[in-house]
Amino acid sequence: MADTKEGSGFTFAQQLWDCFPAVYTRVSRGRHDLKAVKAYLEVRAKLELDYSKKLDAAAATIAEFTEPTSLGRCWLSMRDGSSQISKQHHAFSNLCSELAKSLEVTISELKSQKGKVSVTQASHAFGSCFLDARQQRSLGKRSQHKA
């Protein structure tokens, strides 16, 4: 049996049979977890954007060096590096914002689906599918024994 848990003798469906209400409850509560992740991403996006702006502002405060000394070259290198780091943080801020927006869509979809199926309906549907599968399997075994 490919779908049995090693050593238990039960298929995945058989193991899930008694636990379906708990699984259903856990999945329905997943929306709260998504909200927490979304809130974190929104805060992180704001922090990354603020850091990016402050890094640009700090680099702009020091005047240019007029002579090509070693300090001047070092400063240019640091300023250019800070500019690149600032761009990366700005891009990461945008990514976090996009992910938060995507999560908001997912949360809204889950919220709209929440009341459509009750645990009783889902358990009944699962039970019907489980029994149908069991009957099909037993019919298949019977036909194999007859052949």
CNS distance restraints for C-alpha pairs under 8 A (distance, minus, plus):
assign (resid   3 and name CA) (resid  11 and name CA) 5.55 0.50 0.50
assign (resid   3 and name CA) (resid  12 and name CA) 6.33 0.50 0.50
assign (resid   4 and name CA) (resid   8 and name CA) 7.23 0.50 0.50
assign (resid   4 and name CA) (resid   9 and name CA) 6.16 0.50 0.50
assign (resid   4 and name CA) (resid  10 and name CA) 5.44 0.50 0.50
assign (resid   4 and name CA) (resid  11 and name CA) 4.21 0.50 0.50
assign (resid   4 and name CA) (resid  12 and name CA) 6.17 0.50 0.50
assign (resid   5 and name CA) (resid   9 and name CA) 6.72 0.50 0.50
assign (resid   5 and name CA) (resid  10 and name CA) 6.44 0.50 0.50
assign (resid   5 and name CA) (resid  11 and name CA) 6.51 0.50 0.50
assign (resid   5 and name CA) (resid  12 and name CA) 7.11 0.50 0.50
assign (resid  10 and name CA) (resid  14 and name CA) 5.72 0.50 0.50
assign (resid  10 and name CA) (resid  15 and name CA) 6.25 0.50 0.50
assign (resid  11 and name CA) (resid  15 and name CA) 6.32 0.50 0.50
assign (resid  12 and name CA) (resid  16 and name CA) 6.14 0.50 0.50
assign (resid  13 and name CA) (resid  17 and name CA) 6.03 0.50 0.50
assign (resid  13 and name CA) (resid 130 and name CA) 7.03 0.50 0.50
assign (resid  14 and name CA) (resid  18 and name CA) 7.90 0.50 0.50
assign (resid  15 and name CA) (resid  19 and name CA) 7.34 0.50 0.50
assign (resid  16 and name CA) (resid  20 and name CA) 5.67 0.50 0.50
assign (resid  17 and name CA) (resid 127 and name CA) 7.59 0.50 0.50
assign (resid  19 and name CA) (resid  23 and name CA) 6.30 0.50 0.50
assign (resid  20 and name CA) (resid  24 and name CA) 6.04 0.50 0.50
assign (resid  20 and name CA) (resid 123 and name CA) 6.61 0.50 0.50
assign (resid  21 and name CA) (resid  25 and name CA) 6.10 0.50 0.50
assign (resid  21 and name CA) (resid 119 and name CA) 6.28 0.50 0.50
assign (resid  21 and name CA) (resid 123 and name CA) 7.05 0.50 0.50
assign (resid  22 and name CA) (resid  26 and name CA) 6.15 0.50 0.50
assign (resid  23 and name CA) (resid  27 and name CA) 6.19 0.50 0.50
assign (resid  24 and name CA) (resid  28 and name CA) 6.18 0.50 0.50
assign (resid  24 and name CA) (resid 119 and name CA) 6.56 0.50 0.50
assign (resid  25 and name CA) (resid  29 and name CA) 6.19 0.50 0.50
assign (resid  25 and name CA) (resid 119 and name CA) 7.88 0.50 0.50
assign (resid  26 and name CA) (resid  30 and name CA) 6.31 0.50 0.50
assign (resid  27 and name CA) (resid  31 and name CA) 7.84 0.50 0.50
assign (resid  28 and name CA) (resid 114 and name CA) 7.17 0.50 0.50
assign (resid  29 and name CA) (resid  33 and name CA) 7.25 0.50 0.50
assign (resid  30 and name CA) (resid  34 and name CA) 6.33 0.50 0.50
assign (resid  31 and name CA) (resid  35 and name CA) 6.24 0.50 0.50
assign (resid  31 and name CA) (resid 107 and name CA) 5.98 0.50 0.50
assign (resid  31 and name CA) (resid 110 and name CA) 6.92 0.50 0.50
assign (resid  31 and name CA) (resid 111 and name CA) 7.74 0.50 0.50
assign (resid  32 and name CA) (resid  36 and name CA) 6.41 0.50 0.50
assign (resid  33 and name CA) (resid  37 and name CA) 6.37 0.50 0.50
assign (resid  34 and name CA) (resid  38 and name CA) 6.03 0.50 0.50
assign (resid  34 and name CA) (resid 103 and name CA) 6.80 0.50 0.50
assign (resid  34 and name CA) (resid 107 and name CA) 6.94 0.50 0.50
assign (resid  35 and name CA) (resid  39 and name CA) 6.12 0.50 0.50
assign (resid  35 and name CA) (resid 103 and name CA) 7.75 0.50 0.50
assign (resid  35 and name CA) (resid 104 and name CA) 7.83 0.50 0.50
assign (resid  35 and name CA) (resid 107 and name CA) 7.29 0.50 0.50
assign (resid  36 and name CA) (resid  40 and name CA) 6.28 0.50 0.50
assign (resid  37 and name CA) (resid  41 and name CA) 6.20 0.50 0.50
assign (resid  37 and name CA) (resid 100 and name CA) 7.98 0.50 0.50
assign (resid  38 and name CA) (resid  42 and name CA) 6.23 0.50 0.50
assign (resid  38 and name CA) (resid  99 and name CA) 7.67 0.50 0.50
assign (resid  38 and name CA) (resid 100 and name CA) 4.88 0.50 0.50
assign (resid  38 and name CA) (resid 101 and name CA) 7.99 0.50 0.50
assign (resid  38 and name CA) (resid 103 and name CA) 6.20 0.50 0.50
assign (resid  38 and name CA) (resid 104 and name CA) 7.24 0.50 0.50
assign (resid  39 and name CA) (resid  43 and name CA) 6.33 0.50 0.50
assign (resid  39 and name CA) (resid 100 and name CA) 7.55 0.50 0.50
assign (resid  40 and name CA) (resid  44 and name CA) 6.01 0.50 0.50
assign (resid  41 and name CA) (resid  45 and name CA) 5.93 0.50 0.50
assign (resid  41 and name CA) (resid  96 and name CA) 5.31 0.50 0.50
assign (resid  41 and name CA) (resid  97 and name CA) 6.74 0.50 0.50
assign (resid  41 and name CA) (resid  99 and name CA) 7.31 0.50 0.50
assign (resid  41 and name CA) (resid 100 and name CA) 5.83 0.50 0.50
assign (resid  42 and name CA) (resid  46 and name CA) 6.38 0.50 0.50
assign (resid  42 and name CA) (resid  96 and name CA) 6.72 0.50 0.50
assign (resid  42 and name CA) (resid  97 and name CA) 6.08 0.50 0.50
assign (resid  42 and name CA) (resid 100 and name CA) 6.24 0.50 0.50
assign (resid  43 and name CA) (resid  47 and name CA) 6.26 0.50 0.50
assign (resid  44 and name CA) (resid  48 and name CA) 6.06 0.50 0.50
assign (resid  44 and name CA) (resid  93 and name CA) 7.13 0.50 0.50
assign (resid  44 and name CA) (resid  96 and name CA) 6.96 0.50 0.50
assign (resid  45 and name CA) (resid  49 and name CA) 6.14 0.50 0.50
assign (resid  45 and name CA) (resid  92 and name CA) 7.24 0.50 0.50
assign (resid  45 and name CA) (resid  93 and name CA) 4.12 0.50 0.50
assign (resid  45 and name CA) (resid  94 and name CA) 6.74 0.50 0.50
assign (resid  45 and name CA) (resid  95 and name CA) 7.77 0.50 0.50
assign (resid  45 and name CA) (resid  96 and name CA) 5.21 0.50 0.50
assign (resid  45 and name CA) (resid  97 and name CA) 5.80 0.50 0.50
assign (resid  46 and name CA) (resid  50 and name CA) 6.11 0.50 0.50
assign (resid  46 and name CA) (resid  93 and name CA) 6.77 0.50 0.50
assign (resid  47 and name CA) (resid  51 and name CA) 6.07 0.50 0.50
assign (resid  47 and name CA) (resid  93 and name CA) 7.80 0.50 0.50
assign (resid  48 and name CA) (resid  52 and name CA) 6.10 0.50 0.50
assign (resid  48 and name CA) (resid  89 and name CA) 5.46 0.50 0.50
assign (resid  48 and name CA) (resid  90 and name CA) 6.38 0.50 0.50
assign (resid  48 and name CA) (resid  92 and name CA) 6.99 0.50 0.50
assign (resid  48 and name CA) (resid  93 and name CA) 5.22 0.50 0.50
assign (resid  49 and name CA) (resid  53 and name CA) 6.28 0.50 0.50
assign (resid  49 and name CA) (resid  89 and name CA) 6.64 0.50 0.50
assign (resid  49 and name CA) (resid  90 and name CA) 5.34 0.50 0.50
assign (resid  49 and name CA) (resid  93 and name CA) 5.54 0.50 0.50
assign (resid  50 and name CA) (resid  54 and name CA) 6.16 0.50 0.50
assign (resid  51 and name CA) (resid  55 and name CA) 6.01 0.50 0.50
assign (resid  51 and name CA) (resid  86 and name CA) 7.50 0.50 0.50
assign (resid  51 and name CA) (resid  89 and name CA) 7.34 0.50 0.50
assign (resid  52 and name CA) (resid  56 and name CA) 6.33 0.50 0.50
assign (resid  52 and name CA) (resid  85 and name CA) 7.70 0.50 0.50
assign (resid  52 and name CA) (resid  86 and name CA) 4.42 0.50 0.50
assign (resid  52 and name CA) (resid  87 and name CA) 6.92 0.50 0.50
assign (resid  52 and name CA) (resid  89 and name CA) 5.64 0.50 0.50
assign (resid  52 and name CA) (resid  90 and name CA) 5.70 0.50 0.50
assign (resid  53 and name CA) (resid  57 and name CA) 6.17 0.50 0.50
assign (resid  53 and name CA) (resid  86 and name CA) 7.21 0.50 0.50
assign (resid  54 and name CA) (resid  58 and name CA) 6.02 0.50 0.50
assign (resid  55 and name CA) (resid  59 and name CA) 6.27 0.50 0.50
assign (resid  55 and name CA) (resid  82 and name CA) 6.65 0.50 0.50
assign (resid  55 and name CA) (resid  83 and name CA) 7.55 0.50 0.50
assign (resid  55 and name CA) (resid  86 and name CA) 6.13 0.50 0.50
assign (resid  56 and name CA) (resid  60 and name CA) 6.28 0.50 0.50
assign (resid  56 and name CA) (resid  82 and name CA) 7.21 0.50 0.50
assign (resid  56 and name CA) (resid  83 and name CA) 6.34 0.50 0.50
assign (resid  56 and name CA) (resid  86 and name CA) 6.50 0.50 0.50
assign (resid  57 and name CA) (resid  61 and name CA) 6.45 0.50 0.50
assign (resid  58 and name CA) (resid  62 and name CA) 7.57 0.50 0.50
assign (resid  59 and name CA) (resid  79 and name CA) 5.74 0.50 0.50
assign (resid  59 and name CA) (resid  82 and name CA) 7.04 0.50 0.50
assign (resid  59 and name CA) (resid  83 and name CA) 7.77 0.50 0.50
assign (resid  64 and name CA) (resid  72 and name CA) 7.92 0.50 0.50
assign (resid  65 and name CA) (resid  72 and name CA) 5.39 0.50 0.50
assign (resid  66 and name CA) (resid  72 and name CA) 7.81 0.50 0.50
assign (resid  67 and name CA) (resid  72 and name CA) 6.87 0.50 0.50
assign (resid  68 and name CA) (resid  72 and name CA) 5.61 0.50 0.50
assign (resid  68 and name CA) (resid  73 and name CA) 6.48 0.50 0.50
assign (resid  69 and name CA) (resid  73 and name CA) 6.31 0.50 0.50
assign (resid  70 and name CA) (resid  74 and name CA) 6.08 0.50 0.50
assign (resid  71 and name CA) (resid  75 and name CA) 6.00 0.50 0.50
assign (resid  72 and name CA) (resid  76 and name CA) 6.18 0.50 0.50
assign (resid  73 and name CA) (resid  77 and name CA) 6.18 0.50 0.50
assign (resid  74 and name CA) (resid  78 and name CA) 6.21 0.50 0.50
assign (resid  75 and name CA) (resid  79 and name CA) 6.01 0.50 0.50
assign (resid  76 and name CA) (resid  80 and name CA) 6.00 0.50 0.50
assign (resid  77 and name CA) (resid  81 and name CA) 6.02 0.50 0.50
assign (resid  78 and name CA) (resid  82 and name CA) 6.02 0.50 0.50
assign (resid  79 and name CA) (resid  83 and name CA) 6.17 0.50 0.50
assign (resid  80 and name CA) (resid  84 and name CA) 6.32 0.50 0.50
assign (resid  81 and name CA) (resid  85 and name CA) 6.17 0.50 0.50
assign (resid  82 and name CA) (resid  86 and name CA) 5.96 0.50 0.50
assign (resid  83 and name CA) (resid  87 and name CA) 6.26 0.50 0.50
assign (resid  84 and name CA) (resid  88 and name CA) 6.31 0.50 0.50
assign (resid  85 and name CA) (resid  89 and name CA) 6.24 0.50 0.50
assign (resid  86 and name CA) (resid  90 and name CA) 6.11 0.50 0.50
assign (resid  87 and name CA) (resid  91 and name CA) 6.12 0.50 0.50
assign (resid  88 and name CA) (resid  92 and name CA) 6.13 0.50 0.50
assign (resid  89 and name CA) (resid  93 and name CA) 6.06 0.50 0.50
assign (resid  90 and name CA) (resid  94 and name CA) 6.38 0.50 0.50
assign (resid  91 and name CA) (resid  95 and name CA) 6.26 0.50 0.50
assign (resid  92 and name CA) (resid  96 and name CA) 6.16 0.50 0.50
assign (resid  93 and name CA) (resid  97 and name CA) 6.25 0.50 0.50
assign (resid  94 and name CA) (resid  98 and name CA) 6.17 0.50 0.50
assign (resid  95 and name CA) (resid  99 and name CA) 6.16 0.50 0.50
assign (resid  96 and name CA) (resid 100 and name CA) 6.14 0.50 0.50
assign (resid  97 and name CA) (resid 101 and name CA) 6.26 0.50 0.50
assign (resid  98 and name CA) (resid 102 and name CA) 6.22 0.50 0.50
assign (resid  99 and name CA) (resid 103 and name CA) 6.14 0.50 0.50
assign (resid 100 and name CA) (resid 104 and name CA) 6.19 0.50 0.50
assign (resid 101 and name CA) (resid 105 and name CA) 6.50 0.50 0.50
assign (resid 102 and name CA) (resid 106 and name CA) 6.40 0.50 0.50
assign (resid 103 and name CA) (resid 107 and name CA) 5.98 0.50 0.50
assign (resid 104 and name CA) (resid 108 and name CA) 6.12 0.50 0.50
assign (resid 105 and name CA) (resid 109 and name CA) 6.23 0.50 0.50
assign (resid 106 and name CA) (resid 110 and name CA) 6.19 0.50 0.50
assign (resid 107 and name CA) (resid 111 and name CA) 6.05 0.50 0.50
assign (resid 108 and name CA) (resid 112 and name CA) 6.19 0.50 0.50
assign (resid 109 and name CA) (resid 113 and name CA) 6.30 0.50 0.50
assign (resid 110 and name CA) (resid 114 and name CA) 6.00 0.50 0.50
assign (resid 111 and name CA) (resid 115 and name CA) 7.90 0.50 0.50
assign (resid 112 and name CA) (resid 116 and name CA) 7.86 0.50 0.50
assign (resid 113 and name CA) (resid 117 and name CA) 7.45 0.50 0.50
assign (resid 117 and name CA) (resid 121 and name CA) 6.16 0.50 0.50
assign (resid 117 and name CA) (resid 122 and name CA) 6.47 0.50 0.50
assign (resid 118 and name CA) (resid 122 and name CA) 6.15 0.50 0.50
assign (resid 119 and name CA) (resid 123 and name CA) 5.82 0.50 0.50
assign (resid 120 and name CA) (resid 124 and name CA) 6.03 0.50 0.50
assign (resid 121 and name CA) (resid 125 and name CA) 6.12 0.50 0.50
assign (resid 122 and name CA) (resid 126 and name CA) 5.99 0.50 0.50
assign (resid 123 and name CA) (resid 127 and name CA) 5.90 0.50 0.50
assign (resid 124 and name CA) (resid 128 and name CA) 6.11 0.50 0.50
assign (resid 125 and name CA) (resid 129 and name CA) 6.23 0.50 0.50
assign (resid 126 and name CA) (resid 130 and name CA) 5.99 0.50 0.50
assign (resid 127 and name CA) (resid 131 and name CA) 6.05 0.50 0.50
assign (resid 128 and name CA) (resid 132 and name CA) 6.00 0.50 0.50
assign (resid 129 and name CA) (resid 133 and name CA) 6.04 0.50 0.50
assign (resid 130 and name CA) (resid 134 and name CA) 6.13 0.50 0.50
assign (resid 131 and name CA) (resid 135 and name CA) 6.04 0.50 0.50
assign (resid 132 and name CA) (resid 136 and name CA) 6.08 0.50 0.50
assign (resid 133 and name CA) (resid 137 and name CA) 6.08 0.50 0.50
assign (resid 134 and name CA) (resid 138 and name CA) 6.20 0.50 0.50
assign (resid 135 and name CA) (resid 139 and name CA) 6.09 0.50 0.50
assign (resid 136 and name CA) (resid 140 and name CA) 6.09 0.50 0.50
assign (resid 137 and name CA) (resid 141 and name CA) 6.23 0.50 0.50
assign (resid 138 and name CA) (resid 142 and name CA) 6.18 0.50 0.50
assign (resid 139 and name CA) (resid 143 and name CA) 6.22 0.50 0.50
assign (resid 140 and name CA) (resid 144 and name CA) 6.23 0.50 0.50
assign (resid 141 and name CA) (resid 145 and name CA) 6.26 0.50 0.50
assign (resid 142 and name CA) (resid 146 and name CA) 6.30 0.50 0.50
assign (resid 143 and name CA) (resid 147 and name CA) 6.27 0.50 0.50
